[in-house]
């Protein structure tokens, strides 16, 4: 697996749009998807797209004077990388204190508790 680029919070919003598309999309399609979600001007969104291209998080192909953007990294890879970075930065790399902190602060439904139990049992083996 190649190195996953560090993606800012604003860039994540662009990536979510690109990941959600089943085929490459234009900058205008990305702008249209974000214009009502974020209070950003089209040029701001295009700047974020260019940053993601430079970081090699998205690629593009030119077709009839249009740039079509597509992800170079998967959402799952980015989530995994961000999770590891967060746990390392905030909890010194220790997963158990992070999970304990989330469980103490979150109100979980009985279904969510059962799902967590199932995941732990699955990990046991």
C-alpha positions as CSV (number, residue, x, y, z in Angstrom):
1,X,0.0,0.0,0.0
2,X,1.4,3.4,-0.9
3,X,1.6,6.2,1.6
4,X,-1.8,7.8,2.3
5,X,-1.7,11.6,2.0
6,X,-2.6,13.8,4.9
7,X,-6.0,15.3,4.1
8,X,-7.3,18.4,5.8
9,X,-10.9,18.7,7.1
10,X,-12.0,20.8,4.2
11,X,-10.3,18.4,1.7
12,X,-12.2,15.5,3.3
13,X,-15.4,17.2,2.1
14,X,-14.2,17.1,-1.5
15,X,-13.0,13.6,-1.1
16,X,-16.4,12.4,0.1
17,X,-17.9,13.8,-3.0
18,X,-15.3,12.1,-5.3
19,X,-15.7,8.8,-3.4
20,X,-19.5,8.9,-3.7
21,X,-19.4,9.1,-7.5
22,X,-19.4,5.8,-9.4
23,X,-17.5,7.4,-12.3
24,X,-15.0,10.3,-12.6
25,X,-16.6,13.7,-12.1
26,X,-15.9,17.3,-13.2
27,X,-14.9,20.2,-11.0
28,X,-18.3,21.7,-11.6
29,X,-20.0,18.5,-10.3
30,X,-17.9,18.7,-7.2
31,X,-18.7,22.4,-6.8
32,X,-22.5,21.7,-7.2
33,X,-22.3,18.9,-4.6
34,X,-20.6,21.2,-2.1
35,X,-22.0,24.6,-2.7
36,X,-25.0,24.1,-0.4
37,X,-23.2,22.0,2.1
38,X,-20.2,24.2,2.8
39,X,-20.3,28.0,2.6
40,X,-17.5,28.0,0.1
41,X,-17.1,29.9,-3.2
42,X,-16.4,27.8,-6.3
43,X,-12.8,29.0,-6.5
44,X,-12.2,27.7,-2.9
45,X,-13.5,24.3,-3.9
46,X,-11.3,24.2,-7.0
47,X,-8.3,25.2,-4.9
48,X,-9.1,22.2,-2.7
49,X,-9.3,19.9,-5.7
50,X,-5.9,21.2,-6.9
51,X,-4.4,20.5,-3.5
52,X,-5.7,17.0,-3.5
53,X,-4.3,16.4,-7.0
54,X,-0.8,17.7,-5.8
55,X,-1.1,15.3,-2.7
56,X,-2.0,12.5,-5.1
57,X,-5.2,11.8,-3.3
58,X,-7.2,12.3,-6.6
59,X,-6.1,12.0,-10.2
60,X,-7.6,13.4,-13.3
61,X,-8.0,12.7,-17.0
62,X,-8.7,15.3,-19.6
63,X,-11.6,14.7,-22.0
64,X,-12.7,17.3,-24.5
65,X,-11.3,20.2,-22.5
66,X,-12.9,18.8,-19.3
67,X,-10.9,17.5,-16.3
68,X,-12.5,14.4,-14.9
69,X,-11.4,13.6,-11.3
70,X,-11.3,10.2,-9.6
71,X,-9.9,9.0,-6.3
72,X,-6.4,7.6,-6.1
73,X,-6.9,6.4,-2.5
74,X,-9.9,4.6,-1.1
75,X,-12.1,6.0,1.7
76,X,-11.3,2.9,3.8
77,X,-7.5,3.5,3.5
78,X,-7.9,7.2,4.5
79,X,-10.1,6.3,7.4
80,X,-7.6,3.7,8.6
81,X,-4.7,6.2,8.3
82,X,-6.6,9.0,10.0
83,X,-7.6,6.7,12.9
84,X,-4.1,5.5,13.4
85,X,-2.8,9.1,13.4
86,X,-5.5,10.2,15.8
87,X,-4.9,7.4,18.3
88,X,-1.1,8.0,18.1
89,X,-1.4,11.7,18.5
90,X,-4.1,11.8,21.2
91,X,-3.7,8.5,23.1
92,X,0.0,7.8,22.5
93,X,-0.9,4.9,20.2
94,X,-2.9,3.0,22.8
95,X,-6.3,1.9,21.5
96,X,-7.9,0.8,24.8
97,X,-7.9,4.3,26.4
98,X,-9.4,5.8,23.2
99,X,-12.2,3.2,23.2
100,X,-12.8,3.7,26.9
101,X,-13.0,7.5,26.4
102,X,-15.5,7.1,23.6
103,X,-17.7,4.6,25.5
104,X,-17.8,6.8,28.6
105,X,-18.9,9.9,26.6
106,X,-21.3,8.3,24.1
107,X,-24.9,7.1,24.7
108,X,-25.2,3.8,22.9
109,X,-28.3,2.0,22.0
110,X,-28.7,-1.7,22.9
111,X,-28.2,-2.6,19.3
112,X,-24.9,-0.6,19.1
113,X,-23.7,-2.3,22.3
114,X,-24.5,-5.8,20.9
115,X,-22.6,-4.9,17.7
116,X,-19.6,-3.8,19.7
117,X,-19.8,-7.1,21.6
118,X,-20.0,-9.0,18.4
119,X,-16.9,-7.2,17.0
120,X,-14.9,-7.9,20.1
121,X,-15.9,-11.6,20.1
122,X,-15.0,-11.8,16.4
123,X,-11.5,-10.3,17.2
124,X,-11.0,-12.9,20.0
125,X,-11.1,-15.5,17.3
